[in-house]
């Protein structure tokens, strides 16, 4: 842009003088009288009736009518005035023509505005040019707006504040960012930044939206000599949108000190920040302000309050959100969607669905976000039939092609375990975006179908859609679930290549993946290399050390976290207490449990009480554990009692086991895991009749136990084994090697512990059963399929058998191979005849 085109202020061309014709003695006065009485429609109807008789008002009356239409946004009426003007044969002046440009601009009819502007010729003045530039800018025609601005300068007009604000808006997109810098320089040179609020606001948007340059936007804001409530609110909103919500809160506090009184838009903006940051205490104070200022009935403020309370649901505020919602006089789609989504997020799914159907009975139509929220609720409770009904309504209302709704349908099917339907819903999407792929990748990963997830990753890369941190995090989660460390390492390499390895979310997922796949040192390397560690990063590492039985390292990491100034959350304390439980650090466990609320304001939840029951139970203090349960401030749920039942099994206490099982059955009468555990406790105690009675009861109730299985990854393929499994292609080799190993380890001192055979059969048959346990088969397959000194990593869906634990210790001694077994509770690292758990698990 050539700045030499800009004339100095002294050469500004003024618009032609306006010739005010005398009003018509008949029509003009009557029309103006109707306008003064607020009857705009009546005035225009009178105008049209008079024009049929050949009688027309003067130019001034037409001008007044057009301006009234624009002010009241009655654009259809304005078009009728324009048609009457055309029939009158009057020569419109620049004032009327400018009004017509404004009329068509504000009704988004840029083509008609452009036609009026093109026909003006010499009647164009500064208002005409500015209106046309603003029209283009408002209709997302940024190039045309800038081009018109340049032509205006070439025609000898010097911009005013309205014109500068319009061209700055046109530069509020990335494509025009470089031109925006030139415009900014021109505005500084002209002095308008120091004198006009509208120009300053337009420049804030130009930098924030055009270049995502919050620093420059803030500098403009601070240089503005006058900052009204609009400017403050705009700056807060842009801070939030550009990922700096805390700065928005600081701005709000500065605004209160500076004097401007927040309006409904300001309060809506800052309540949105409270939602994002979950600042419930500030949100409650703002709610009080809303009530005092009389804005409680405002629908936008009401929506923001509903959303704020909903997103702070961990603080128990869903009830408050519902109260705000119920007290709102008018509901719009945003308020309905916020409350429905809030109930779905809190997994109060039946209420979310109920509210949705209630919404459909009223005048407000659901939008695509509403359907997404209620379909999530259906997925949470695996109610596919309800989800199909809701999706049918979405189709009826015209959302069949909406990608957001389609993605939610894919998620609903996958969360309900209907992967074939999820794949079909995905294939039927009219337009697949990254969210679509991420939804299905996450679903396949969670359903342990990692091959399908990897195929989708290849498709994403081939289509050039671009993988996101969420894509890789989902894949890593799937890899971790099956322990496929080879695939995890491949994903890690891809992320390094994509430049995503420094992403905090990815780092956290890598720590979890390596830890859950059995390589705790690789997890620690990623942790050490992560520059910005948040509470999830620290908690992931503490959890990893706890699961691997490294209690001291877990507690040391926790203390380092506190020293770094990172505040622990509820999950962190679950990891800390678990680390104490896995290695029997009873005094440390009590110390941390008792410090949760006094030091960090964290009220112990069921999970924390369950950890303490586990800590006491593992150590054999069953009576103390029972006393602890009875002293809890709320009723113990099945998690606590199941933990206690597991401890009763370890220590063979039948009577307390029966008491624990009775408490579980009272809350979950058909829990198969409790029946199995109680049956096993009876069997271990030699109470075969009682064990048989339990299994008979299960059969009558049609309850089935989860089949125990073990798996191992070899050469990027996961091999799964069940007890006595003979289906594997290498079954003969496996059992031949297993027999040889059994002989070798018996010579080293291994004695089969037949008490772990929970069937009343002969002793010799019991030894044969023990030899065929799935974890032994998986370990042997790993030995014959990999070369020394590579570690063997085996994963089991249930708790490792006591005999297998003993046998694998001897196998590690006989072969010299490190063996890692992950069972349902923790990791066991076997080496040279010892286990990292020190037989305490």
GIDA-V681716 format. One record per residue. N is the residue number from 1. SS is DSSP state (h for helix, s for strand, l for the rest). PHI is phi as a letter, one per 30 degrees, with the letter a starting at -180 (* if undefined). D_LAST is the distance of its C-alpha to the last C-alpha in whole Angstrom. Layout:
n	ss	phi	d_last
N	SS	PHI	D_LAST
N	SS	PHI	D_LAST
This chain:
n	ss	phi	d_last
1	l	*	75
2	l	d	78
3	h	d	79
4	h	d	82
5	h	d	83
6	l	d	82
7	l	d	85
8	l	d	85
9	h	e	85
10	h	d	89
11	h	c	90
12	l	d	88
13	l	d	89
14	l	d	90
15	l	d	90
16	l	e	93
17	l	d	95
18	l	d	94
19	l	c	97
20	l	d	97
21	l	d	99
22	l	d	101
23	l	d	99
24	l	d	100
25	l	d	102
26	l	c	101
27	h	d	98
28	h	d	96
29	h	d	97
30	h	d	95
31	h	d	92
32	h	d	91
33	h	d	92
34	h	d	89
35	h	d	87
36	h	d	88
37	l	d	87
38	l	i	84
39	l	c	85
40	h	d	84
41	h	d	84
42	h	d	87
43	h	d	89
44	h	d	87
45	h	d	89
46	h	d	92
47	h	d	92
48	h	d	92
49	h	d	94
50	h	d	97
51	h	d	96
52	h	d	97
53	l	c	101
54	l	i	101
55	l	c	100
56	l	b	98
57	l	d	96
58	l	d	97
59	h	d	94
60	h	d	93
61	h	d	92
62	h	e	90
63	h	d	88
64	h	d	87
65	h	d	86
66	h	d	84
67	h	d	82
68	h	d	82
69	h	d	80
70	h	d	78
71	h	d	77
72	l	c	76
73	l	h	74
74	l	c	76
75	h	d	77
76	h	d	78
77	h	d	81
78	h	d	81
79	h	d	82
80	h	d	85
81	h	d	86
82	h	d	86
83	h	d	88
84	h	d	91
85	h	d	91
86	h	d	92
87	h	d	94
88	h	d	96
89	l	i	97
90	l	d	97
91	l	d	96
92	l	d	92
93	l	c	92
94	h	d	89
95	h	d	87
96	h	d	87
97	h	d	86
98	h	d	83
99	h	d	82
100	h	d	82
101	h	e	80
102	h	d	78
103	h	e	78
104	h	d	77
105	h	d	74
106	h	d	72
107	l	c	72
108	l	i	71
109	l	c	74
110	h	d	74
111	h	d	77
112	h	d	79
113	h	d	79
114	h	d	79
115	h	d	82
116	h	d	84
117	h	d	83
118	h	d	85
119	h	d	88
120	h	d	88
121	h	i	90
122	h	d	92
123	h	d	90
124	l	d	87
125	l	b	86
126	h	d	83
127	h	d	82
128	h	d	82
129	h	d	80
130	h	d	78
131	h	d	77
132	h	d	77
133	h	d	74
134	h	d	72
135	h	e	73
136	h	d	71
137	h	d	68
138	h	d	68
139	l	c	68
140	l	h	65
141	l	c	68
142	h	d	67
143	h	d	70
144	h	d	73
145	h	d	72
146	h	d	72
147	h	d	75
148	h	d	77
149	h	d	76
150	h	d	78
151	h	d	81
152	h	d	81
153	h	d	82
154	h	d	84
155	l	d	86
156	l	j	87
157	l	c	84
158	l	c	82
159	l	d	79
160	l	c	78
161	h	d	75
162	h	d	75
163	h	d	75
164	h	d	73
165	h	d	70
166	h	d	71
167	h	d	70
168	h	d	67
169	h	d	66
170	h	d	67
171	l	c	65
172	l	d	62
173	l	b	60
174	h	e	59
175	h	d	62
176	h	c	64
177	h	d	62
178	h	d	64
179	h	d	67
180	h	e	66
181	h	d	66
182	h	d	70
183	h	d	70
184	h	d	68
185	h	d	71
186	h	d	74
187	h	d	73
188	h	d	72
189	h	d	76
190	h	d	77
191	l	i	76
192	l	d	74
193	l	d	71
194	l	d	72
195	l	b	74
196	l	b	72
197	h	d	69
198	h	d	69
199	h	d	69
200	h	d	66
201	h	d	64
202	h	d	65
203	h	d	64
204	h	e	61
205	h	d	60
206	h	d	62
207	h	d	59
208	h	d	56
209	h	d	56
210	h	d	58
211	h	b	57
212	l	h	53
213	l	c	55
214	h	d	54
215	h	d	55
216	h	d	58
217	h	d	58
218	h	d	57
219	h	d	60
220	h	d	63
221	h	e	61
222	h	d	62
223	h	d	65
224	l	d	67
225	l	d	69
226	l	b	69
227	l	b	65
228	l	d	65
229	h	d	63
230	h	d	63
231	h	d	62
232	h	d	59
233	h	d	57
234	h	d	58
235	h	d	56
236	h	d	53
237	h	d	53
238	h	d	53
239	h	d	51
240	h	d	48
241	h	d	49
242	l	c	49
243	l	i	45
244	l	b	46
245	h	d	45
246	h	d	45
247	h	d	48
248	h	d	50
249	h	d	49
250	h	d	50
251	h	d	53
252	h	d	54
253	h	d	53
254	h	d	56
255	h	d	58
256	h	d	58
257	h	d	59
258	h	d	62
259	l	k	64
260	l	e	63
261	l	d	62
262	l	e	59
263	l	c	61
264	h	d	59
265	h	d	58
266	h	d	56
267	h	d	54
268	h	d	53
269	h	d	52
270	h	d	50
271	h	d	48
272	h	d	47
273	h	d	46
274	h	e	44
275	h	d	42
276	h	d	41
277	h	c	40
278	l	h	39
279	l	d	41
280	h	d	41
281	h	d	43
282	h	d	46
283	h	d	46
284	h	d	47
285	h	d	49
286	h	d	51
287	h	d	51
288	h	d	53
289	h	d	55
290	h	e	56
291	h	d	57
292	h	d	59
293	l	d	61
294	l	i	61
295	l	c	59
296	l	d	57
297	l	d	59
298	l	d	59
299	h	d	57
300	h	d	55
301	h	d	54
302	h	e	53
303	h	d	51
304	h	d	49
305	h	d	48
306	h	e	47
307	h	d	45
308	h	d	44
309	h	d	42
310	h	d	41
311	h	d	39
312	l	c	38
313	h	d	36
314	h	d	33
315	h	d	35
316	l	i	36
317	l	c	39
318	h	d	40
319	h	d	42
320	h	d	44
321	h	d	44
322	h	d	46
323	h	d	48
324	h	d	50
325	h	d	50
326	h	d	51
327	h	d	54
328	l	d	55
329	l	d	59
330	l	b	58
331	l	c	56
332	l	c	56
333	h	d	53
334	h	d	51
335	h	d	50
336	h	d	50
337	h	d	47
338	h	d	45
339	h	d	45
340	h	d	44
341	h	d	41
342	h	d	40
343	h	d	39
344	h	d	38
345	h	d	35
346	l	d	34
347	l	i	33
348	l	c	36
349	h	d	37
350	h	d	40
351	h	d	42
352	h	d	42
353	h	d	43
354	h	e	46
355	h	d	47
356	h	d	48
357	h	d	50
358	h	d	52
359	h	d	52
360	h	d	54
361	l	d	56
362	l	c	58
363	l	d	60
364	l	d	57
365	l	d	56
366	l	d	52
367	l	c	52
368	h	d	50
369	h	d	47
370	h	d	47
371	h	d	47
372	h	d	44
373	h	d	42
374	h	d	43
375	h	d	41
376	h	d	38
377	h	d	38
378	h	d	39
379	h	d	36
380	h	d	33
381	l	c	34
382	l	h	35
383	l	c	38
384	h	d	40
385	h	d	43
386	h	d	44
387	h	d	43
388	h	d	46
389	h	d	48
390	h	d	48
391	h	d	48
392	h	d	51
393	h	d	53
394	h	d	52
395	h	d	54
396	h	d	57
397	l	d	57
398	l	j	57
399	l	c	53
400	l	d	53
401	l	c	53
402	l	d	51
403	h	d	48
404	h	d	46
405	h	d	47
406	h	d	46
407	h	d	43
408	h	d	42
409	h	d	42
410	h	e	40
411	h	d	37
412	h	d	38
413	h	d	38
414	h	d	35
415	h	d	33
416	l	d	34
417	l	i	33
418	l	c	36
419	h	d	36
420	h	d	39
421	h	d	41
422	h	d	40
423	h	d	41
424	h	d	44
425	h	d	45
426	h	d	44
427	h	d	46
428	l	d	49
429	l	d	49
430	l	d	52
431	l	b	51
432	l	c	47
433	l	c	46
434	h	d	43
435	h	d	41
436	h	e	42
437	h	d	40
438	h	d	37
439	h	d	37
440	h	d	37
441	h	e	35
442	h	d	32
443	h	d	32
444	h	d	32
445	h	d	29
446	h	d	27
447	l	d	28
448	l	i	27
449	l	c	30
450	h	d	30
451	h	d	33
452	h	d	35
453	h	d	34
454	h	d	35
455	h	d	39
456	h	d	39
457	h	d	38
458	h	d	41
459	h	d	44
460	h	e	43
461	h	d	44
462	h	d	47
463	h	d	48
464	l	i	48
465	l	d	47
466	l	j	44
467	l	d	41
468	l	c	39
469	h	d	36
470	h	d	35
471	h	e	35
472	h	d	33
473	h	d	30
474	h	d	30
475	h	d	30
476	h	d	27
477	h	d	25
478	h	d	26
479	h	e	25
480	h	d	22
481	h	d	21
482	h	c	22
483	l	i	21
484	l	d	24
485	h	d	24
486	h	d	28
487	h	d	29
488	h	d	28
489	h	d	29
490	h	d	33
491	h	d	32
492	h	e	32
493	h	d	35
494	h	d	37
495	h	d	36
496	h	d	37
497	h	d	40
498	h	d	41
499	l	i	40
500	l	c	38
501	l	d	35
502	l	d	36
503	l	d	35
504	h	d	33
505	h	d	32
506	h	d	31
507	h	e	29
508	h	d	27
509	h	d	26
510	h	d	26
511	h	e	23
512	h	d	21
513	h	d	22
514	h	d	22
515	h	d	18
516	h	d	17
517	l	d	19
518	l	j	17
519	l	c	19
520	h	d	18
521	h	d	21
522	h	d	24
523	h	d	22
524	h	d	23
525	h	d	27
526	h	d	28
527	h	e	26
528	h	d	28
529	h	d	31
530	l	d	31
531	l	d	34
532	l	c	34
533	l	c	31
534	l	c	30
535	h	d	28
536	h	d	26
537	h	e	26
538	h	d	24
539	h	d	22
540	h	d	21
541	h	d	20
542	h	d	18
543	h	d	16
544	h	e	16
545	h	d	15
546	h	d	12
547	h	d	11
548	l	d	11
549	l	i	9
550	l	c	13
551	h	d	13
552	h	d	16
553	h	d	18
554	h	d	17
555	h	d	18
556	h	d	21
557	h	d	22
558	h	d	22
559	h	d	25
560	h	d	27
561	h	d	27
562	h	d	28
563	h	d	31
564	l	d	32
565	l	i	33
566	l	c	31
567	l	d	30
568	l	d	26
569	l	c	26
570	h	d	24
571	h	d	21
572	h	e	21
573	h	d	20
574	h	d	17
575	h	d	16
576	h	d	16
577	h	d	15
578	h	d	12
579	h	d	12
580	h	d	12
581	h	d	9
582	h	d	6
583	h	c	8
584	l	i	9
585	l	d	13
586	h	d	14
587	h	d	18
588	h	d	18
589	h	d	16
590	h	d	19
591	h	d	21
592	h	d	21
593	h	d	21
594	h	d	24
595	h	c	26
596	h	e	25
597	h	d	29
598	h	d	31
599	h	c	30
600	h	b	30
601	l	i	31
602	l	c	28
603	l	d	28
604	l	e	24
605	l	c	23
606	h	e	21
607	h	d	19
608	h	d	18
609	h	d	18
610	h	d	16
611	h	d	13
612	h	d	15
613	h	d	14
614	h	d	10
615	h	e	11
616	h	d	12
617	h	d	11
618	h	e	7
619	l	d	10
620	l	j	12
621	l	d	15
622	h	d	15
623	h	d	19
624	h	d	19
625	h	d	17
626	h	d	19
627	h	d	22
628	h	d	21
629	h	d	21
630	h	d	25
631	l	c	26
632	l	d	25
633	l	d	28
634	l	b	28
635	l	d	27
636	l	d	23
637	l	c	23
638	h	d	21
639	h	d	18
640	h	d	17
641	h	d	18
642	h	d	16
643	h	d	13
644	h	d	14
645	h	d	14
646	h	d	11
647	h	d	10
648	h	d	13
649	h	d	12
650	h	e	9
651	h	c	11
652	l	i	14
653	l	c	17
654	h	d	19
655	h	d	22
656	h	d	20
657	h	d	18
658	h	d	22
659	h	d	23
660	h	d	20
661	h	d	21
662	h	d	25
663	h	d	24
664	h	d	23
665	h	d	26
666	h	d	28
667	h	c	27
668	l	b	26
669	l	d	28
670	l	c	27
671	l	d	24
672	h	d	23
673	h	d	19
674	h	d	19
675	h	e	22
676	h	d	19
677	h	d	16
678	h	d	19
679	h	d	20
680	h	d	17
681	h	d	17
682	h	d	20
683	h	d	20
684	h	d	17
685	l	d	20
686	l	i	23
687	l	d	24
688	h	d	26
689	h	d	28
690	h	d	26
691	h	d	24
692	h	d	27
693	h	d	29
694	h	d	26
695	h	d	26
696	h	d	30
697	h	d	30
698	h	d	28
699	h	d	31
700	h	d	33
701	l	d	32
702	l	i	32
703	l	c	28
704	l	c	26
705	l	d	22
706	l	d	21
707	l	d	21
708	l	d	18
709	s	b	19
710	s	b	18
711	s	b	21
712	s	b	22
713	s	c	25
714	s	b	27
715	l	h	31
716	l	i	30
717	s	b	30
718	s	c	26
719	s	c	26
720	s	c	24
721	s	b	23
722	s	c	23
723	l	d	22
724	l	i	25
725	l	d	27
726	l	b	30
727	l	d	31
728	l	d	31
729	l	e	34
730	l	c	32
731	h	e	31
732	h	d	33
733	h	d	32
734	h	d	28
735	h	d	28
736	h	d	31
737	h	d	28
738	h	d	25
739	h	d	28
740	h	d	29
741	h	d	25
742	h	e	24
743	h	d	27
744	h	d	26
745	h	d	23
746	h	d	24
747	h	d	26
748	h	d	24
749	l	k	22
750	l	d	20
751	l	b	20
752	l	e	19
753	l	c	17
754	h	d	19
755	h	d	18
756	h	d	16
757	l	d	19
758	l	c	20
759	l	b	24
760	l	d	26
761	l	b	28
762	l	d	29
763	h	d	26
764	h	d	28
765	h	d	27
766	h	d	24
767	h	d	23
768	h	d	25
769	h	e	23
770	h	e	20
771	h	d	22
772	l	c	22
773	l	d	19
774	h	d	19
775	h	d	17
776	h	d	19
777	h	d	22
778	h	d	21
779	h	d	20
780	h	d	23
781	h	d	25
782	h	d	24
783	h	d	25
784	h	d	28
785	h	c	29
786	l	b	28
787	l	c	30
788	l	d	28
789	l	c	27
790	l	d	25
791	l	d	22
792	s	c	20
793	s	c	18
794	s	c	17
795	s	b	16
796	s	b	15
797	l	d	16
798	l	c	13
799	l	d	9
800	l	d	10
801	l	d	11
802	h	d	10
803	h	d	13
804	h	d	13
805	h	e	10
806	h	d	13
807	h	d	16
808	h	d	15
809	h	e	14
810	h	d	18
811	h	d	19
812	h	d	19
813	h	d	21
814	h	d	23
815	h	c	24
816	l	i	23
817	l	c	22
818	l	d	19
819	s	b	17
820	s	c	15
821	s	b	13
822	s	c	12
823	l	c	11
824	l	d	11
825	l	c	8
826	l	a	8
827	s	c	10
828	s	b	9
829	s	c	12
830	s	c	14
831	s	a	17
832	l	h	19
833	l	i	17
834	s	b	14
835	s	b	11
836	l	d	10
837	l	d	6
838	l	h	8
839	l	i	6
840	l	b	4
841	l	a	0
